[in-house]
Amino acid sequence: MHPTPFKIGIPTLDRIKLRDGAERIQQIVSDFSNIKHLFFGHVHRPVCGSWYGTPFASLCGTNHQILLDLASEDYLTYSHEHPVYSVILLETQQTTAHYQHYFDN
């Protein structure tokens, strides 16, 4: 999914989350036992946790990252972190996410 369906604790990003979607997404996830992990972009930050018992992880941006700012509600601040792409490995009993800073190679 692209926007997050729930708050992640960064006020400026929480304002632009999926509107009125959290309850519907949670219902879909709980109805299907084969959903093992949620991935989303849009936040341009590495964030992970669990939501109603389902693990989630955000993917970094391929062009810029957003500064970790847990207080500001006014504007998004870009950071000077490298762009990142992700490789997700899905197996029956395991999900693995690799984050590659591609300007480092």
Buried (B, 14 or more C-beta within 10 A) or exposed (E): EEBBBBEBEBBBBBEEBBEEBBEEBBEEBEEEEEEBBBBBBBBBBBBEEEBEEBBBBBBBBEEBBBBEBEEEEEEBEEEEBBBBEBEEEEEEEEEEBEEEEEEEE
